[in-house]
């Protein structure tokens, strides 16, 4: 089964966490990964961190999750600092790549 992939990019880690929390509370989706990058303005940016949250699930659920996440993010940052995108059917080989990034899950022994 091919899943849909939703990507939310926002400025700030705390904004990303709040938005991701809203996404998973509003729809049946999985958080596949979180990644960080520097904004185009670098250290001169008001919030010098871009965070991408990657969500997967059925298309309708991912759409609902992205909508909820965007609305939550807009409570903290302006609309031009919130970006969403959706791939309705991700190629199977892409899913393992979603966990690659700077933010790693820690496994407890």
ChimeraX attribute file (.defattr): number of C-alpha atoms within 10 A of each C-alpha:
attribute: neighborCount
match mode: 1-to-1
recipient: residues
	/A:1	8
	/A:2	14
	/A:3	18
	/A:4	21
	/A:5	27
	/A:6	25
	/A:7	21
	/A:8	24
	/A:9	24
	/A:10	31
	/A:11	27
	/A:12	20
	/A:13	18
	/A:14	13
	/A:15	22
	/A:16	24
	/A:17	17
	/A:18	15
	/A:19	28
	/A:20	27
	/A:21	16
	/A:22	20
	/A:23	27
	/A:24	20
	/A:25	13
	/A:26	17
	/A:27	18
	/A:28	16
	/A:29	25
	/A:30	16
	/A:31	19
	/A:32	19
	/A:33	20
	/A:34	25
	/A:35	18
	/A:36	18
	/A:37	15
	/A:38	14
	/A:39	17
	/A:40	11
	/A:41	11
	/A:42	13
	/A:43	11
	/A:44	9
	/A:45	12
	/A:46	11
	/A:47	17
	/A:48	15
	/A:49	19
	/A:50	21
	/A:51	22
	/A:52	23
	/A:53	24
	/A:54	24
	/A:55	28
	/A:56	28
	/A:57	22
	/A:58	17
	/A:59	19
	/A:60	14
	/A:61	20
	/A:62	28
	/A:63	24
	/A:64	17
	/A:65	29
	/A:66	30
	/A:67	18
	/A:68	20
	/A:69	28
	/A:70	23
	/A:71	16
	/A:72	19
	/A:73	28
	/A:74	16
	/A:75	12
	/A:76	15
	/A:77	15
	/A:78	11
	/A:79	13
	/A:80	9
	/A:81	15
	/A:82	19
	/A:83	15
	/A:84	17
	/A:85	13
	/A:86	18
	/A:87	14
	/A:88	18
	/A:89	15
	/A:90	16
	/A:91	13
	/A:92	10
	/A:93	7
	/A:94	9
	/A:95	15
	/A:96	9
	/A:97	10
	/A:98	17
	/A:99	16
	/A:100	13
	/A:101	13
	/A:102	11
	/A:103	12
	/A:104	11
	/A:105	9
	/A:106	6
	/A:107	5
	/A:108	4
	/A:109	3
